[in-house]
Amino acid sequence: MEGRSHLLMGLAAGVVLDSFVHLSGDPLTLATSVPLALVVKKAVFYSAVGFGALLPDIDNARSMLGRRFGWISRTIQHVAGHRTIFHSLLGLALGSLLAIGLEQVVIFLLGTRGLQAPAHIVSLSHVVFFGVLFGCIVHIACDSLTEGGVPLFWPYRKRFGIPPRPDMRFKTGTWVEHVVVWGFIILVLLGIWQSILVI
Ligand SMILES: [Zn+2]
């Protein structure tokens, strides 16, 4: 799937997730006043989801994110290849462990200086973590709809997709991709309009 499609699908799926679990704080549609902290939290959440929705394609130097990461992306593509660990459950697990480990290191280092991270910063960092993780999951789910499928259980190389037969899935960048993306966005907008989803 193209970078722009991933971004749109990630953000739209983020609206759906947030309407159920309110990761980004209280819903704006129900708020009588909108404090700045709430706006910041929502901006952080949707930025994290958007970034996560593009992140797995860092293994493709020609992707939207890969072009910005330059040599880092080229090296990853050279070493790992496109649609390998970055499009797998193992990649999601290792990435999560890395983020959790990093948080523990920061807490430890602050602790050695007798400091403690402010609660709102810790809470925002969790919003970033879940936002990026969710964006990555949506990315992999979206790629599974394409002809190439995803190696979900990498290093086992078999690729999986929905539907299971590759010839029933669409090719990246074709009109079907745009129908799927805009169809999903229209559904989410209808959900907001019907107030089934509250953001
Ligand atoms: Zn991808």
py3Dmol code that shows the C-alpha trace and the ligand (Angstrom):
import py3Dmol

protein = """\
ATOM      1  CA  MET A   1       0.000   0.000   0.000  1.00  0.00           C
ATOM      2  CA  GLU A   2       1.217   3.534  -0.743  1.00  0.00           C
ATOM      3  CA  GLY A   3       2.469   5.827   2.039  1.00  0.00           C
ATOM      4  CA  ARG A   4      -0.440   8.248   1.718  1.00  0.00           C
ATOM      5  CA  SER A   5      -2.946   5.373   1.936  1.00  0.00           C
ATOM      6  CA  HIS A   6      -1.196   4.019   5.041  1.00  0.00           C
ATOM      7  CA  LEU A   7      -1.335   7.452   6.656  1.00  0.00           C
ATOM      8  CA  LEU A   8      -5.052   7.914   5.928  1.00  0.00           C
ATOM      9  CA  MET A   9      -5.965   4.381   7.029  1.00  0.00           C
ATOM     10  CA  GLY A  10      -3.879   4.742  10.204  1.00  0.00           C
ATOM     11  CA  LEU A  11      -5.478   8.043  11.180  1.00  0.00           C
ATOM     12  CA  ALA A  12      -9.005   6.809  10.395  1.00  0.00           C
ATOM     13  CA  ALA A  13      -8.408   3.602  12.386  1.00  0.00           C
ATOM     14  CA  GLY A  14      -6.958   5.793  15.164  1.00  0.00           C
ATOM     15  CA  VAL A  15     -10.286   7.655  15.341  1.00  0.00           C
ATOM     16  CA  VAL A  16     -12.114   4.318  15.706  1.00  0.00           C
ATOM     17  CA  LEU A  17      -9.719   3.049  18.411  1.00  0.00           C
ATOM     18  CA  ASP A  18      -9.821   6.337  20.295  1.00  0.00           C
ATOM     19  CA  SER A  19     -13.608   6.394  20.245  1.00  0.00           C
ATOM     20  CA  PHE A  20     -13.561   3.137  22.215  1.00  0.00           C
ATOM     21  CA  VAL A  21     -10.610   3.522  24.585  1.00  0.00           C
ATOM     22  CA  HIS A  22     -10.113   7.333  24.720  1.00  0.00           C
ATOM     23  CA  LEU A  23      -6.323   7.108  24.687  1.00  0.00           C
ATOM     24  CA  SER A  24      -6.129  10.752  23.644  1.00  0.00           C
ATOM     25  CA  GLY A  25      -8.279  11.930  26.568  1.00  0.00           C
ATOM     26  CA  ASP A  26     -11.938  12.979  26.788  1.00  0.00           C
ATOM     27  CA  PRO A  27     -13.879  13.156  23.516  1.00  0.00           C
ATOM     28  CA  LEU A  28     -13.925  16.646  21.935  1.00  0.00           C
ATOM     29  CA  THR A  29     -17.468  16.093  20.680  1.00  0.00           C
ATOM     30  CA  LEU A  30     -18.740  15.851  24.266  1.00  0.00           C
ATOM     31  CA  ALA A  31     -16.544  18.593  25.769  1.00  0.00           C
ATOM     32  CA  THR A  32     -18.018  21.884  26.870  1.00  0.00           C
ATOM     33  CA  SER A  33     -14.569  23.485  27.001  1.00  0.00           C
ATOM     34  CA  VAL A  34     -11.377  22.376  25.335  1.00  0.00           C
ATOM     35  CA  PRO A  35      -8.293  22.733  27.547  1.00  0.00           C
ATOM     36  CA  LEU A  36      -4.920  23.097  25.806  1.00  0.00           C
ATOM     37  CA  ALA A  37      -3.589  19.925  27.480  1.00  0.00           C
ATOM     38  CA  LEU A  38      -6.368  17.915  25.809  1.00  0.00           C
ATOM     39  CA  VAL A  39      -5.558  19.382  22.373  1.00  0.00           C
ATOM     40  CA  VAL A  40      -1.857  18.578  22.922  1.00  0.00           C
ATOM     41  CA  LYS A  41      -2.708  14.998  23.945  1.00  0.00           C
ATOM     42  CA  LYS A  42      -4.853  14.495  20.845  1.00  0.00           C
ATOM     43  CA  ALA A  43      -2.178  16.016  18.587  1.00  0.00           C
ATOM     44  CA  VAL A  44       0.443  13.730  20.165  1.00  0.00           C
ATOM     45  CA  PHE A  45      -1.803  10.669  19.783  1.00  0.00           C
ATOM     46  CA  TYR A  46      -2.651  11.252  16.117  1.00  0.00           C
ATOM     47  CA  SER A  47       0.972  12.195  15.267  1.00  0.00           C
ATOM     48  CA  ALA A  48       2.132   8.947  16.899  1.00  0.00           C
ATOM     49  CA  VAL A  49      -0.494   6.891  15.035  1.00  0.00           C
ATOM     50  CA  GLY A  50       0.455   8.601  11.742  1.00  0.00           C
ATOM     51  CA  PHE A  51       4.150   7.922  12.332  1.00  0.00           C
ATOM     52  CA  GLY A  52       3.440   4.307  13.310  1.00  0.00           C
ATOM     53  CA  ALA A  53       1.285   3.841  10.211  1.00  0.00           C
ATOM     54  CA  LEU A  54       4.335   4.681   8.072  1.00  0.00           C
ATOM     55  CA  LEU A  55       7.049   3.121  10.264  1.00  0.00           C
ATOM     56  CA  PRO A  56       7.121  -0.502   8.970  1.00  0.00           C
ATOM     57  CA  ASP A  57       8.003   0.816   5.488  1.00  0.00           C
ATOM     58  CA  ILE A  58      11.288   2.167   6.847  1.00  0.00           C
ATOM     59  CA  ASP A  59      12.533  -1.106   5.316  1.00  0.00           C
ATOM     60  CA  ASN A  60      11.829   0.386   1.875  1.00  0.00           C
ATOM     61  CA  ALA A  61      14.151   3.267   0.938  1.00  0.00           C
ATOM     62  CA  ARG A  62      11.677   4.509  -1.693  1.00  0.00           C
ATOM     63  CA  SER A  63       8.725   4.708   0.712  1.00  0.00           C
ATOM     64  CA  MET A  64       7.370   7.972   2.156  1.00  0.00           C
ATOM     65  CA  LEU A  65       9.269   7.469   5.428  1.00  0.00           C
ATOM     66  CA  GLY A  66      12.242   5.705   3.813  1.00  0.00           C
ATOM     67  CA  ARG A  67      12.997   8.769   1.644  1.00  0.00           C
ATOM     68  CA  ARG A  68      13.214  10.912   4.788  1.00  0.00           C
ATOM     69  CA  PHE A  69      15.421   8.463   6.660  1.00  0.00           C
ATOM     70  CA  GLY A  70      17.902   8.271   3.753  1.00  0.00           C
ATOM     71  CA  TRP A  71      20.890   6.031   4.504  1.00  0.00           C
ATOM     72  CA  ILE A  72      19.260   4.498   7.613  1.00  0.00           C
ATOM     73  CA  SER A  73      16.428   3.203   5.466  1.00  0.00           C
ATOM     74  CA  ARG A  74      18.760   2.095   2.667  1.00  0.00           C
ATOM     75  CA  THR A  75      20.842   0.139   5.196  1.00  0.00           C
ATOM     76  CA  ILE A  76      17.756  -1.521   6.720  1.00  0.00           C
ATOM     77  CA  GLN A  77      16.489  -2.466   3.248  1.00  0.00           C
ATOM     78  CA  HIS A  78      19.907  -3.840   2.317  1.00  0.00           C
ATOM     79  CA  VAL A  79      20.289  -5.893   5.513  1.00  0.00           C
ATOM     80  CA  ALA A  80      16.708  -7.001   6.197  1.00  0.00           C
ATOM     81  CA  GLY A  81      14.901  -6.571   2.858  1.00  0.00           C
ATOM     82  CA  HIS A  82      11.442  -5.083   2.283  1.00  0.00           C
ATOM     83  CA  ARG A  83       8.490  -6.691   4.112  1.00  0.00           C
ATOM     84  CA  THR A  84      10.454  -8.920   6.473  1.00  0.00           C
ATOM     85  CA  ILE A  85      10.889  -8.334  10.233  1.00  0.00           C
ATOM     86  CA  PHE A  86       9.323  -4.851  10.064  1.00  0.00           C
ATOM     87  CA  HIS A  87       6.090  -6.411   8.827  1.00  0.00           C
ATOM     88  CA  SER A  88       5.928  -9.236  11.401  1.00  0.00           C
ATOM     89  CA  LEU A  89       4.676 -10.045  14.897  1.00  0.00           C
ATOM     90  CA  LEU A  90       8.295 -10.548  15.988  1.00  0.00           C
ATOM     91  CA  GLY A  91       9.101  -6.999  14.823  1.00  0.00           C
ATOM     92  CA  LEU A  92       6.128  -5.624  16.796  1.00  0.00           C
ATOM     93  CA  ALA A  93       7.221  -7.546  19.923  1.00  0.00           C
ATOM     94  CA  LEU A  94      10.882  -6.512  19.669  1.00  0.00           C
ATOM     95  CA  GLY A  95       9.966  -2.876  18.940  1.00  0.00           C
ATOM     96  CA  SER A  96       7.666  -2.835  21.979  1.00  0.00           C
ATOM     97  CA  LEU A  97      10.330  -4.400  24.217  1.00  0.00           C
ATOM     98  CA  LEU A  98      12.852  -1.846  22.960  1.00  0.00           C
ATOM     99  CA  ALA A  99      10.502   1.040  23.814  1.00  0.00           C
ATOM    100  CA  ILE A 100       9.678  -0.404  27.263  1.00  0.00           C
ATOM    101  CA  GLY A 101      13.405  -0.986  27.909  1.00  0.00           C
ATOM    102  CA  LEU A 102      14.204   2.580  26.852  1.00  0.00           C
ATOM    103  CA  GLU A 103      11.598   3.923  29.286  1.00  0.00           C
ATOM    104  CA  GLN A 104      13.086   1.844  32.104  1.00  0.00           C
ATOM    105  CA  VAL A 105      16.579   3.170  31.300  1.00  0.00           C
ATOM    106  CA  VAL A 106      15.315   6.780  31.398  1.00  0.00           C
ATOM    107  CA  ILE A 107      13.498   6.140  34.726  1.00  0.00           C
ATOM    108  CA  PHE A 108      16.658   4.513  36.116  1.00  0.00           C
ATOM    109  CA  LEU A 109      18.942   7.347  34.965  1.00  0.00           C
ATOM    110  CA  LEU A 110      16.586   9.963  36.415  1.00  0.00           C
ATOM    111  CA  GLY A 111      16.414   7.929  39.643  1.00  0.00           C
ATOM    112  CA  THR A 112      20.211   7.910  40.028  1.00  0.00           C
ATOM    113  CA  ARG A 113      20.023  11.717  40.082  1.00  0.00           C
ATOM    114  CA  GLY A 114      17.149  11.665  42.554  1.00  0.00           C
ATOM    115  CA  LEU A 115      14.731  12.863  39.864  1.00  0.00           C
ATOM    116  CA  GLN A 116      11.346  11.612  38.728  1.00  0.00           C
ATOM    117  CA  ALA A 117       9.656  12.194  35.375  1.00  0.00           C
ATOM    118  CA  PRO A 118       6.546  14.387  35.748  1.00  0.00           C
ATOM    119  CA  ALA A 119       3.332  12.328  35.610  1.00  0.00           C
ATOM    120  CA  HIS A 120       1.961  14.144  32.542  1.00  0.00           C
ATOM    121  CA  ILE A 121       5.165  13.455  30.583  1.00  0.00           C
ATOM    122  CA  VAL A 122       4.990   9.747  31.520  1.00  0.00           C
ATOM    123  CA  SER A 123       1.328   9.679  30.488  1.00  0.00           C
ATOM    124  CA  LEU A 124       2.149  11.371  27.133  1.00  0.00           C
ATOM    125  CA  SER A 125       4.994   8.910  26.505  1.00  0.00           C
ATOM    126  CA  HIS A 126       2.488   6.063  26.935  1.00  0.00           C
ATOM    127  CA  VAL A 127       0.147   7.744  24.458  1.00  0.00           C
ATOM    128  CA  VAL A 128       3.075   7.876  22.001  1.00  0.00           C
ATOM    129  CA  PHE A 129       3.907   4.206  22.622  1.00  0.00           C
ATOM    130  CA  PHE A 130       0.371   2.911  22.098  1.00  0.00           C
ATOM    131  CA  GLY A 131      -0.181   5.298  19.175  1.00  0.00           C
ATOM    132  CA  VAL A 132       2.937   4.149  17.303  1.00  0.00           C
ATOM    133  CA  LEU A 133       2.240   0.473  18.090  1.00  0.00           C
ATOM    134  CA  PHE A 134      -1.352   0.776  16.886  1.00  0.00           C
ATOM    135  CA  GLY A 135      -0.218   2.589  13.715  1.00  0.00           C
ATOM    136  CA  CYS A 136       2.231  -0.258  12.969  1.00  0.00           C
ATOM    137  CA  ILE A 137      -0.489  -2.868  13.493  1.00  0.00           C
ATOM    138  CA  VAL A 138      -2.816  -1.012  11.097  1.00  0.00           C
ATOM    139  CA  HIS A 139       0.026  -0.758   8.549  1.00  0.00           C
ATOM    140  CA  ILE A 140       0.636  -4.526   8.624  1.00  0.00           C
ATOM    141  CA  ALA A 141      -3.116  -5.233   8.467  1.00  0.00           C
ATOM    142  CA  CYS A 142      -3.417  -2.926   5.421  1.00  0.00           C
ATOM    143  CA  ASP A 143      -0.452  -4.546   3.652  1.00  0.00           C
ATOM    144  CA  SER A 144      -2.096  -7.919   4.213  1.00  0.00           C
ATOM    145  CA  LEU A 145      -4.874  -6.751   1.873  1.00  0.00           C
ATOM    146  CA  THR A 146      -2.359  -6.325  -0.971  1.00  0.00           C
ATOM    147  CA  GLU A 147      -1.205  -8.948  -3.464  1.00  0.00           C
ATOM    148  CA  GLY A 148       2.236  -9.283  -1.777  1.00  0.00           C
ATOM    149  CA  GLY A 149       0.816 -10.133   1.671  1.00  0.00           C
ATOM    150  CA  VAL A 150       2.854  -9.952   4.889  1.00  0.00           C
ATOM    151  CA  PRO A 151       5.300 -12.413   6.522  1.00  0.00           C
ATOM    152  CA  LEU A 152       3.399 -12.256   9.817  1.00  0.00           C
ATOM    153  CA  PHE A 153       5.406 -15.049  11.445  1.00  0.00           C
ATOM    154  CA  TRP A 154       8.819 -13.977  10.102  1.00  0.00           C
ATOM    155  CA  PRO A 155      11.512 -15.506  10.126  1.00  0.00           C
ATOM    156  CA  TYR A 156       9.050 -18.089   8.735  1.00  0.00           C
ATOM    157  CA  ARG A 157       8.879 -16.602   5.250  1.00  0.00           C
ATOM    158  CA  LYS A 158       5.367 -17.556   4.203  1.00  0.00           C
ATOM    159  CA  ARG A 159       3.276 -14.485   3.475  1.00  0.00           C
ATOM    160  CA  PHE A 160      -0.281 -14.141   4.681  1.00  0.00           C
ATOM    161  CA  GLY A 161      -3.113 -11.997   3.419  1.00  0.00           C
ATOM    162  CA  ILE A 162      -6.823 -11.277   3.484  1.00  0.00           C
ATOM    163  CA  PRO A 163      -8.377 -12.918   1.506  1.00  0.00           C
ATOM    164  CA  PRO A 164      -5.920 -15.860   1.607  1.00  0.00           C
ATOM    165  CA  ARG A 165      -5.645 -16.145  -2.206  1.00  0.00           C
ATOM    166  CA  PRO A 166      -3.146 -13.513  -3.487  1.00  0.00           C
ATOM    167  CA  ASP A 167      -4.978 -13.102  -6.817  1.00  0.00           C
ATOM    168  CA  MET A 168      -8.065 -11.946  -4.901  1.00  0.00           C
ATOM    169  CA  ARG A 169      -6.086  -9.124  -3.249  1.00  0.00           C
ATOM    170  CA  PHE A 170      -5.255  -5.755  -4.843  1.00  0.00           C
ATOM    171  CA  LYS A 171      -1.961  -4.488  -6.205  1.00  0.00           C
ATOM    172  CA  THR A 172      -0.361  -1.521  -4.388  1.00  0.00           C
ATOM    173  CA  GLY A 173      -1.213   1.819  -5.982  1.00  0.00           C
ATOM    174  CA  THR A 174      -4.149   0.614  -8.080  1.00  0.00           C
ATOM    175  CA  TRP A 175      -7.666   2.121  -8.072  1.00  0.00           C
ATOM    176  CA  VAL A 176      -8.897  -0.690  -5.779  1.00  0.00           C
ATOM    177  CA  GLU A 177      -6.511   0.556  -3.071  1.00  0.00           C
ATOM    178  CA  HIS A 178      -8.058   4.029  -3.279  1.00  0.00           C
ATOM    179  CA  VAL A 179     -11.588   2.590  -3.132  1.00  0.00           C
ATOM    180  CA  VAL A 180     -10.659   0.599   0.007  1.00  0.00           C
ATOM    181  CA  VAL A 181      -9.009   3.619   1.674  1.00  0.00           C
ATOM    182  CA  TRP A 182     -11.773   6.108   0.878  1.00  0.00           C
ATOM    183  CA  GLY A 183     -14.479   3.536   1.601  1.00  0.00           C
ATOM    184  CA  PHE A 184     -13.041   3.092   5.101  1.00  0.00           C
ATOM    185  CA  ILE A 185     -12.714   6.854   5.638  1.00  0.00           C
ATOM    186  CA  ILE A 186     -16.334   7.411   4.569  1.00  0.00           C
ATOM    187  CA  LEU A 187     -17.430   4.682   7.017  1.00  0.00           C
ATOM    188  CA  VAL A 188     -15.512   6.390   9.849  1.00  0.00           C
ATOM    189  CA  LEU A 189     -16.975   9.797   8.925  1.00  0.00           C
ATOM    190  CA  LEU A 190     -20.460   8.262   8.881  1.00  0.00           C
ATOM    191  CA  GLY A 191     -19.709   6.786  12.316  1.00  0.00           C
ATOM    192  CA  ILE A 192     -18.745  10.238  13.638  1.00  0.00           C
ATOM    193  CA  TRP A 193     -21.805  11.807  12.059  1.00  0.00           C
ATOM    194  CA  GLN A 194     -24.043   9.153  13.582  1.00  0.00           C
ATOM    195  CA  SER A 195     -22.181   9.725  16.886  1.00  0.00           C
ATOM    196  CA  ILE A 196     -21.362   6.037  17.168  1.00  0.00           C
ATOM    197  CA  LEU A 197     -17.767   7.210  17.299  1.00  0.00           C
ATOM    198  CA  VAL A 198     -16.830  10.074  19.589  1.00  0.00           C
ATOM    199  CA  ILE A 199     -13.379  11.594  19.148  1.00  0.00           C
TER     200      ILE A 199
END
"""
ligand_1 = """\
1
ZN
Zn 4.478 -1.936 4.300
"""
view = py3Dmol.view(width=600, height=400)
view.addModel(protein, "pdb")
view.setStyle({"model": 0}, {"cartoon": {"style": "trace"}})
view.addModel(ligand_1, "xyz")
view.setStyle({"model": 1}, {"stick": {}})
view.zoomTo()
view.show()
